[in-house]
Every structure is written in structure tokens, then in C-alpha cells.
Amino acid sequence: MRLALLAFLALLLVCALAQAQETEEETPDAWRGCWTRVYDAAHLAKHPGQNVTAMTLAISAREPAGDNDPGKYLAKITAKMRNTGDTYTNLNGARCAPAGGLLACVTDGFYVGKFSLVPAAKSLRLTLKGDEHLALIPGVDLESFILLSPDNPEHALFSLNSAPAKACGQ
């Protein structure tokens, strides 16, 4: 009887551990996903200095290539601007790493930049402070880039709403 009770308890323990492990594996990564915002005419009328009319942010996992390549997330941004039909992007995306409750992101190459991603309820805020900036390029025309920076207060903060993956082309 004692042996059967011990076997039953052992079976319960193994099942509980297996279920806990499955739960850990199924827990979604809060940073990964799609966020977007389309600014309506009323908002743009109140913010005449804002050139961004729509923005989409896709955050996915990335594998760092070593110690000189930090950041386990890739942030890909696309945007539409006033008075242009082009779609602007941060080309190869930005490397992002968690830092004190936010994601600190860096773009490399000719268009080096920095920005932060801060969670806010069901939204995500892209912020540009101090010397941070973000270069966005239309298609392949590398000379026609737009620089978003806190020098223009209308480009220092973008609040983006959670969206289905298809909104980010995923």
C-alpha cells in the first residue's frame, strides 16, 4: 500500500513538472510582436510639425553573432510621411536589448541611430531622447533619407498599438 502511494505521488510530481515546463515554453515573449498607428487628419492638424502619418514596428527574435553584436531582438520600422507616397524603413532593422524595463535599440551602418521602446499598457512607445535619432530610407533611394530626432518635438514620441502579425507583413 505504501509503495503504491509513493508511486502515485511520484507520478503526480512528474506530471506537475511536465506541465510547468510546457507552460514556460508556451509563455509568449512580451517584446515580440507587431505595433502600428495611422494618424488621422484631426491628429495631424493638431500636430503640423509631425511628418509621420503612419508607423509600423515589428519586433522579432535575432541571434547575436557574438559579444560585439548584442541584442536578442530585431526591430523593423516602416513609416509613411506627409506629401509623399513612399514607404520609409530603417533598412536592416535595429538590434535591441532589454535595459531597465525598456528595449534599447541601435541601428548600424551608414545610418547609425539609437532609440528606445517602452511598454505602456497595450501599446508600445518609440521614444527619441537626447542624442537619439532614427534614419528612415524610402526604398532604395539612400540619399533621400528622413531623420527623426527629438530636435523636432513632434518626432520624439510615437505611441503604437498592438496589432496582428499580418499588419507587419509577418
Contacts in CASP RR format, 6 or more apart in sequence:
PFRMAT RR
TARGET T0000
AUTHOR 0000-0000-0000
METHOD contacts of the structure
MODEL  1
MRLALLAFLALLLVCALAQAQETEEETPDAWRGCWTRVYDAAHLAKHPGQ
NVTAMTLAISAREPAGDNDPGKYLAKITAKMRNTGDTYTNLNGARCAPAG
GLLACVTDGFYVGKFSLVPAAKSLRLTLKGDEHLALIPGVDLESFILLSP
DNPEHALFSLNSAPAKACGQ
29 61 0 8 1.000
30 119 0 8 1.000
31 59 0 8 1.000
31 73 0 8 1.000
31 96 0 8 1.000
31 98 0 8 1.000
31 103 0 8 1.000
31 117 0 8 1.000
32 59 0 8 1.000
32 60 0 8 1.000
32 61 0 8 1.000
32 73 0 8 1.000
33 58 0 8 1.000
33 59 0 8 1.000
33 60 0 8 1.000
33 162 0 8 1.000
33 165 0 8 1.000
33 168 0 8 1.000
33 170 0 8 1.000
34 56 0 8 1.000
34 57 0 8 1.000
34 58 0 8 1.000
34 59 0 8 1.000
34 162 0 8 1.000
34 163 0 8 1.000
34 164 0 8 1.000
34 165 0 8 1.000
34 167 0 8 1.000
34 168 0 8 1.000
34 169 0 8 1.000
34 170 0 8 1.000
35 56 0 8 1.000
35 57 0 8 1.000
35 59 0 8 1.000
35 123 0 8 1.000
35 124 0 8 1.000
35 160 0 8 1.000
35 161 0 8 1.000
35 162 0 8 1.000
35 163 0 8 1.000
36 54 0 8 1.000
36 55 0 8 1.000
36 56 0 8 1.000
36 57 0 8 1.000
36 160 0 8 1.000
36 161 0 8 1.000
36 163 0 8 1.000
36 167 0 8 1.000
36 168 0 8 1.000
37 54 0 8 1.000
37 55 0 8 1.000
37 158 0 8 1.000
37 159 0 8 1.000
37 160 0 8 1.000
37 161 0 8 1.000
38 53 0 8 1.000
38 54 0 8 1.000
39 47 0 8 1.000
39 50 0 8 1.000
39 52 0 8 1.000
39 53 0 8 1.000
39 54 0 8 1.000
43 50 0 8 1.000
44 50 0 8 1.000
44 53 0 8 1.000
44 82 0 8 1.000
47 154 0 8 1.000
49 152 0 8 1.000
49 154 0 8 1.000
50 82 0 8 1.000
50 154 0 8 1.000
50 155 0 8 1.000
51 81 0 8 1.000
51 82 0 8 1.000
51 146 0 8 1.000
51 154 0 8 1.000
51 155 0 8 1.000
52 79 0 8 1.000
52 80 0 8 1.000
52 81 0 8 1.000
52 82 0 8 1.000
52 148 0 8 1.000
52 155 0 8 1.000
52 158 0 8 1.000
53 79 0 8 1.000
53 80 0 8 1.000
53 81 0 8 1.000
53 82 0 8 1.000
54 79 0 8 1.000
54 80 0 8 1.000
55 77 0 8 1.000
55 78 0 8 1.000
55 79 0 8 1.000
55 80 0 8 1.000
55 126 0 8 1.000
55 158 0 8 1.000
55 160 0 8 1.000
56 77 0 8 1.000
56 78 0 8 1.000
56 79 0 8 1.000
56 160 0 8 1.000
56 163 0 8 1.000
56 167 0 8 1.000
56 168 0 8 1.000
57 75 0 8 1.000
57 76 0 8 1.000
57 77 0 8 1.000
57 117 0 8 1.000
57 124 0 8 1.000
57 126 0 8 1.000
57 160 0 8 1.000
57 168 0 8 1.000
58 75 0 8 1.000
58 76 0 8 1.000
58 168 0 8 1.000
58 169 0 8 1.000
58 170 0 8 1.000
59 73 0 8 1.000
59 74 0 8 1.000
59 75 0 8 1.000
59 76 0 8 1.000
59 96 0 8 1.000
59 103 0 8 1.000
59 117 0 8 1.000
60 73 0 8 1.000
60 74 0 8 1.000
60 76 0 8 1.000
60 170 0 8 1.000
61 72 0 8 1.000
61 73 0 8 1.000
61 74 0 8 1.000
62 71 0 8 1.000
62 72 0 8 1.000
62 73 0 8 1.000
62 74 0 8 1.000
62 95 0 8 1.000
63 72 0 8 1.000
64 70 0 8 1.000
64 71 0 8 1.000
64 72 0 8 1.000
64 95 0 8 1.000
69 95 0 8 1.000
70 95 0 8 1.000
70 97 0 8 1.000
71 95 0 8 1.000
71 96 0 8 1.000
71 97 0 8 1.000
72 96 0 8 1.000
72 97 0 8 1.000
73 95 0 8 1.000
73 96 0 8 1.000
73 97 0 8 1.000
73 103 0 8 1.000
73 105 0 8 1.000
74 93 0 8 1.000
74 94 0 8 1.000
74 95 0 8 1.000
74 96 0 8 1.000
75 90 0 8 1.000
75 93 0 8 1.000
75 94 0 8 1.000
75 96 0 8 1.000
75 103 0 8 1.000
75 105 0 8 1.000
75 117 0 8 1.000
76 89 0 8 1.000
76 90 0 8 1.000
76 93 0 8 1.000
76 94 0 8 1.000
76 168 0 8 1.000
77 89 0 8 1.000
77 90 0 8 1.000
77 93 0 8 1.000
77 94 0 8 1.000
77 126 0 8 1.000
77 134 0 8 1.000
77 136 0 8 1.000
78 87 0 8 1.000
78 88 0 8 1.000
78 89 0 8 1.000
79 87 0 8 1.000
79 88 0 8 1.000
79 89 0 8 1.000
79 136 0 8 1.000
80 86 0 8 1.000
80 87 0 8 1.000
80 88 0 8 1.000
81 88 0 8 1.000
81 146 0 8 1.000
84 138 0 8 1.000
86 138 0 8 1.000
86 139 0 8 1.000
86 141 0 8 1.000
86 144 0 8 1.000
87 138 0 8 1.000
87 139 0 8 1.000
88 136 0 8 1.000
88 137 0 8 1.000
88 138 0 8 1.000
88 139 0 8 1.000
88 145 0 8 1.000
88 146 0 8 1.000
89 136 0 8 1.000
89 137 0 8 1.000
89 139 0 8 1.000
90 107 0 8 1.000
90 111 0 8 1.000
90 134 0 8 1.000
90 135 0 8 1.000
90 136 0 8 1.000
90 137 0 8 1.000
91 107 0 8 1.000
91 111 0 8 1.000
91 137 0 8 1.000
92 107 0 8 1.000
92 108 0 8 1.000
93 107 0 8 1.000
94 105 0 8 1.000
94 106 0 8 1.000
94 107 0 8 1.000
94 113 0 8 1.000
94 115 0 8 1.000
95 105 0 8 1.000
95 106 0 8 1.000
95 107 0 8 1.000
95 108 0 8 1.000
96 103 0 8 1.000
96 104 0 8 1.000
96 105 0 8 1.000
96 106 0 8 1.000
96 117 0 8 1.000
97 103 0 8 1.000
97 104 0 8 1.000
98 104 0 8 1.000
101 118 0 8 1.000
101 119 0 8 1.000
102 116 0 8 1.000
102 117 0 8 1.000
102 118 0 8 1.000
102 119 0 8 1.000
103 116 0 8 1.000
103 117 0 8 1.000
104 114 0 8 1.000
104 116 0 8 1.000
105 114 0 8 1.000
105 115 0 8 1.000
105 116 0 8 1.000
105 117 0 8 1.000
106 112 0 8 1.000
106 113 0 8 1.000
106 114 0 8 1.000
107 113 0 8 1.000
107 114 0 8 1.000
107 134 0 8 1.000
107 135 0 8 1.000
110 142 0 8 1.000
111 135 0 8 1.000
111 137 0 8 1.000
111 145 0 8 1.000
113 132 0 8 1.000
113 133 0 8 1.000
113 134 0 8 1.000
113 135 0 8 1.000
114 131 0 8 1.000
114 132 0 8 1.000
114 133 0 8 1.000
115 126 0 8 1.000
115 127 0 8 1.000
115 128 0 8 1.000
115 132 0 8 1.000
115 133 0 8 1.000
115 134 0 8 1.000
116 126 0 8 1.000
116 127 0 8 1.000
116 128 0 8 1.000
116 129 0 8 1.000
116 132 0 8 1.000
117 124 0 8 1.000
117 125 0 8 1.000
117 126 0 8 1.000
117 127 0 8 1.000
118 124 0 8 1.000
118 125 0 8 1.000
118 127 0 8 1.000
119 125 0 8 1.000
120 159 0 8 1.000
122 161 0 8 1.000
122 162 0 8 1.000
123 159 0 8 1.000
123 160 0 8 1.000
123 161 0 8 1.000
123 162 0 8 1.000
124 159 0 8 1.000
124 160 0 8 1.000
124 162 0 8 1.000
125 157 0 8 1.000
125 158 0 8 1.000
125 159 0 8 1.000
125 160 0 8 1.000
126 134 0 8 1.000
126 157 0 8 1.000
126 158 0 8 1.000
126 160 0 8 1.000
127 156 0 8 1.000
127 157 0 8 1.000
127 158 0 8 1.000
128 134 0 8 1.000
128 148 0 8 1.000
128 149 0 8 1.000
128 150 0 8 1.000
128 155 0 8 1.000
128 156 0 8 1.000
128 157 0 8 1.000
129 150 0 8 1.000
129 156 0 8 1.000
130 150 0 8 1.000
132 149 0 8 1.000
132 150 0 8 1.000
133 147 0 8 1.000
133 148 0 8 1.000
133 149 0 8 1.000
133 150 0 8 1.000
134 147 0 8 1.000
134 148 0 8 1.000
134 149 0 8 1.000
135 145 0 8 1.000
135 146 0 8 1.000
135 147 0 8 1.000
135 148 0 8 1.000
136 145 0 8 1.000
136 146 0 8 1.000
136 147 0 8 1.000
136 148 0 8 1.000
137 144 0 8 1.000
137 145 0 8 1.000
137 146 0 8 1.000
138 144 0 8 1.000
138 145 0 8 1.000
138 146 0 8 1.000
148 155 0 8 1.000
149 155 0 8 1.000
149 156 0 8 1.000
150 156 0 8 1.000
END
